[in-house]
Amino acid sequence: MSDIKIIEQKAAFGDAVKIAIVASQFNSLIVDRLYAGAIETLQRNGVEDDAITVVKVPGAFEIPVAVRALLNKNEYDAVVTLGAIIRGETPHFDFIAHECTRGIGQLAITAGVPVIFGVLTVDAVEQAMRRSGAAKGNKGAEAAAAALEMVGVLRKINA
């Protein structure tokens, strides 16, 4: 067992890391809370404000195309996606949630750069509120923390 190499990283990065955030403007009451949690987490871990790029898109469906454009720039160590898709009375929720998830997932696999899924898919506004800053925590903060951890993991793997 002692020959097993465990690779993990949970250290502060300072200005050595550049993070992009793609945030949906739809359901902004929720997404703004996710965004605040993500920014606070990045800052608390030493990421300078000028090392964070924020792109706002109309809705969750548009997140993958903005992520692709950012990845094409080859400037970012990780991309965090933030959004809130809330189930309604029609199947629209299913289509948007599926395509957003599929697009982000494909980019995460092929990019070589961590693309973190911070898009809430919930049945009701109350669930979204709980997941964006109340007792259940802030999923935006968790997404930012995952981005930093993945940057560290990939740096160790590639070292």
Buried (B, 14 or more C-beta within 10 A) or exposed (E): EEEEEEEEBEEEBEEEBBBBBBBBBBBEEBBBBBBBBBBBBBEEBBBBEEBBBBBBBEBBBBBBEBBBEBBEEEEBBBBBBBBBBBBEEEEEBEEBBEBBBEBBEBBBEEBEBBBBBBBBBBEEEEBBBBBBBEEEEBBBBBBBBBBBBBBBBBBEEEE
